[in-house]
Amino acid sequence: MGNLTGSVNKTYDGTNTATLAAGNYLLSGWVGSEGATVTQTSGTYDNANAGSGKTVTVSLANSDYNANTGTNLGNYNLPTSISGAVGSIAKAPLTVTANNASKTYGDANPAFTGTLSGFVGGQSLAGSGVTGTAAISTTATASTGVGSALITAGAGTLAASNYDFTTLVDGSLTINRRPIGVAADAKGKVVGSADPALTYTVAADGVGASRGLVNGDSLSGALGRAVGEAVGGYAINQGTVTDGNNPNYQIAY
């Protein structure tokens, strides 16, 4: 007579194949000190799905028994099949990855997306039994400055009978400079008087090469002009109204 003992464990792989060791077999009915061990290591779970207390069944041939010294296996009716509720299949881990994204400073965040990977047994999302959606988020807002912000991956409402979602990979939100066009206002003065304040206009088309200032910003720096005091025209230059002094903007002058 034979039974299975101990535990037969694996992680979900889409198959019902079970791997056993000699210690999983419990044989009884031997006479005296006679006995044998079982060398068969392959069996089957009752199904491929994750769970515990699963029935494992092993089919056996006489060649799967290794007799102890002094034991004649021909004197026994050896089991041709042994089973027991000793199986456990753990859920396989899927990786939830937050996809990288980008935006322009001052804009609303784009719609964030995530990717699921790690499916086993040739499965894809469509046939995996996964339901729900991942939670992909960031703390960045329209006022977050140029640079890189974290996109956090979370399991959200994802659920599945054969997978878990404990492996999370965050992504990166690249925030690019906002393009603006700066145009100096025309100025004039009388010879010998002080220069007027040099002012400028920032064009704002919202979507193109000059998208305007946002978040209540004003530009740092001041315009300059070509040197000279004689009657005539003098070019007004960009001065210190530069990208370097305004890290969230890409200035075209």
Disulfide bonds with the S-S distance in Angstrom:
none
